[in-house]
Amino acid sequence: MNGNSVTIKQDRDSIKKSKLEFPDFLEKKLLACDEEMFRPRKNGKPLVVGNTLPGKEAVILQSNDYLNISNHPDIIQAQIETLEKSGQGAVMSAVFFPEDSPNHLFEREMAAFAGFESAILCQSGWAANVGLIQVIADPSIPVYIDFFTHMSLWEGIKVSGATPRTFRHNDPAHLERLINEHGQGIIMVDSLYSTIGDIAPLTEIIDIAERYNCVTVVDESHSLGTHGPHGSGLVAELGLTDKVHFITGSLAKAFAGRAGIILSSKKFAKYYPWMAFPAIFSSALLAHEIAGLRTTLEVIKQGDDRRKKLHENSKFLRDGLNSLGYNIASQSQIISIEGGLEPDTELLRDALEKRNVFGSVFMSPATPKTRSLMRFSLHCGLEKEKLQYVIDVCGKIRDEVGMWNWKSTRRKSAGIN
């Protein structure tokens, strides 16, 4: 036993079981989590945690690093140089930063990249959405939200005290009926949905917003960097930039960092930092993180070849899985197989992992309880041989996992997604 192992053992031995008990109300919450998430599974762990670790030759389709740049040498070097030159930088809220700070320089670069007047750098995509909705919504304003939008938008509605008016997924007609019933308000959608990888009918939705004078919020977390001119997003690709009030995004996807962004008008950006609690009461990103993001932006601008390969990979796998009978609703690099009931998805997960294919299980609260799924996240560095192997595995396990009996398979047979 080496020195580190001895130290770890001593640390574990020194830990005593807490004598402090929780009151019943907290014990009940923990017990409910245990009964719902842990006990039903064969391995005693939540469904998202499998039984097998990836082997050397594993095909891992879990990361959101769509352009395969998380280890890009220029990005890493930019962060190292900044750390060596100035350390972590200032540790404080961004409201104290001067106009020429790296934080504000990156905001101006992001705004120009996306075709907006201003950008607001946030600690995460979650902070961006919660902060934005906290500022623009209140209990008097109807908030129209697609059922499958990011949870952070729903949390923003909750924080603002507004009442969500949920419209059916990708259903502009239903949205319009709700607006006729409840009046002018805020419309929230994702451009590319993170669960099954389908794309919002943005042109129709923005047209409705214009006709009823509604504020629009489009979460582009999964399309910034991967779609649009030089990666500037789906709103830009569709020519809607001048018609959308706000774009939000996580920079932990194609940007492979740890941050969020709000794209807005210059007028809004002036007031937002003094109204949004995540801006006022949380410390800003550190200097080396911003240096990495600025370099990442340049890599993404020059990444047309990466985007081309990503879209080729995505189509190849989508077509392959569709041809096997799987009901694939994806239009993007996010490709999901819907097992539906959690025991079916558990069986699917184990069958894939046994053959060295690793995706990400999505379950409640990320999906409805009866529509759990296995999500494959693709990147441009994947070779066709690896993708063909995934297709071959998915073909071999169809009977083993009961794919022919899934509700999603029956919907495909009926021509319904």
PyMOL commands that set and color helices and strands:
alter all, ss='L'
color gray80, all
select helices_A, chain A and resi 3-14+24-38+73-86+94-96+102-114+125-136+151-160+172-182+202-211+229-231+234-237+241-243+266-274+277-280+287-301+304-323+342-354+384-396+398-401+403-405+407-413
alter helices_A, ss='H'
color red, helices_A
select strands_A, chain A and resi 59-60+118-122+143-146+164-167+186-190+215-219+246-250+260-264+334-340+357-358+360-362+372-377
alter strands_A, ss='S'
color yellow, strands_A
deselect
rebuild
show_as cartoon
